[in-house]
């Protein structure tokens, strides 16, 4: 904190690190997350991650694949079996719902907001 106000605080969700296949992955394989043998993280704009329903690298541990994934392909929620009621998944899904509205508004009003002014 500086001058009694927070610093380094983001104003929006800008980027996302999406799980990406290290090799061809088969149906039934279990993801081993960060530092493992199945996936690595790839940074992309958050709006693009939302568009592909990207699976965050931080949650890519213990999930089982329900469809094959090619090497270097970004994983999506559609590629894995998951329980929506799991706390981490439910928090992430809630975050995605909140930001989806913001991203749609930016798309309608232009990247810099209404009339070119930052929102």
C-alpha positions in Angstrom: 0.0 0.0 0.0 1.1 3.5 -0.8 -0.7 6.6 0.4 -3.3 4.4 2.0 -4.4 2.9 -1.3 -3.6 -0.5 -2.9 -1.0 -0.6 -5.7 -0.4 -3.2 -8.3 -4.0 -4.1 -8.4 -5.5 -5.2 -11.7 -8.6 -3.5 -13.1 -9.7 -6.5 -15.1 -8.8 -10.1 -16.0 -6.3 -9.6 -18.8 -4.4 -12.9 -19.3 -4.8 -16.6 -18.6 -2.4 -19.4 -18.6 -4.1 -22.3 -20.4 -3.0 -26.0 -20.1 -1.4 -27.1 -23.3 -0.5 -30.7 -24.2 3.2 -31.6 -24.0 2.5 -34.6 -26.3 -0.4 -36.4 -27.9 -2.7 -37.3 -25.0 -5.2 -40.2 -25.1 -8.7 -40.6 -23.8 -8.6 -41.8 -20.1 -5.2 -40.2 -19.4 -5.0 -38.3 -16.1 -3.5 -34.8 -16.2 -0.6 -34.3 -13.8 -0.6 -30.5 -13.8 2.2 -28.0 -13.5 5.7 -29.6 -13.6 4.3 -32.9 -14.8 4.6 -34.9 -18.0 1.2 -34.1 -19.7 0.7 -30.3 -19.8 2.5 -27.0 -19.7 1.0 -23.5 -19.4 0.7 -21.1 -22.3 -0.3 -17.4 -21.8 -3.1 -16.0 -23.8 -5.5 -13.0 -23.6 -8.2 -13.9 -21.1 -10.9 -13.1 -23.7 -9.4 -15.7 -26.1 -9.2 -18.2 -23.3 -12.9 -17.7 -22.6 -13.7 -18.1 -26.3 -12.0 -21.6 -26.3 -13.2 -22.4 -22.8 -9.5 -22.8 -21.8 -8.6 -25.0 -18.9 -6.3 -23.1 -16.6 -3.0 -24.7 -15.9 -3.5 -24.2 -12.1 -6.5 -26.6 -12.3 -5.0 -29.1 -14.7 -4.2 -31.7 -12.1 -6.1 -35.0 -11.6 -8.6 -34.5 -14.3 -9.2 -37.4 -16.8 -9.4 -36.7 -20.5 -12.6 -37.6 -22.2 -11.3 -37.0 -25.7 -7.8 -37.1 -27.4 -5.7 -34.0 -27.4 -2.8 -33.3 -29.9 0.6 -32.1 -28.9 0.7 -28.3 -28.4 -3.1 -28.1 -28.4 -4.6 -26.0 -25.7 -7.0 -27.9 -23.5 -10.6 -26.8 -22.8 -13.2 -27.7 -20.2 -14.7 -29.9 -23.0 -11.7 -32.1 -23.1 -11.9 -33.3 -19.5 -14.2 -35.0 -17.0 -14.9 -32.7 -14.1 -17.3 -32.0 -11.3 -18.7 -28.5 -11.4 -19.4 -28.6 -7.7 -15.7 -28.9 -6.8 -14.7 -25.7 -5.0 -11.9 -24.7 -7.3 -13.9 -25.4 -10.4 -17.0 -23.6 -9.1 -15.0 -20.5 -8.2 -13.4 -20.5 -11.7 -16.7 -21.0 -13.4 -18.2 -18.1 -11.4 -15.2 -15.9 -12.4 -15.7 -16.8 -16.1 -19.4 -15.9 -15.9 -18.7 -12.5 -14.4 -16.0 -11.6 -16.9 -17.9 -12.9 -19.9 -20.3 -10.0 -19.5 -17.3 -7.5 -19.3 -15.7 -9.0 -22.4 -19.0 -8.9 -24.4 -19.4 -5.2 -23.4 -15.9 -4.4 -24.6 -16.5 -6.2 -27.9 -19.6 -4.2 -28.5 -18.1 -0.8 -27.4 -14.6 -1.4 -28.9 -11.4 -2.5 -27.2 -10.9 0.8 -25.4 -14.5 1.2 -24.2 -17.2 3.5 -25.3 -16.1 6.2 -27.8 -12.5 5.2 -27.5 -12.3 6.1 -23.8 -11.0 3.6 -21.3 -13.6 2.0 -19.1 
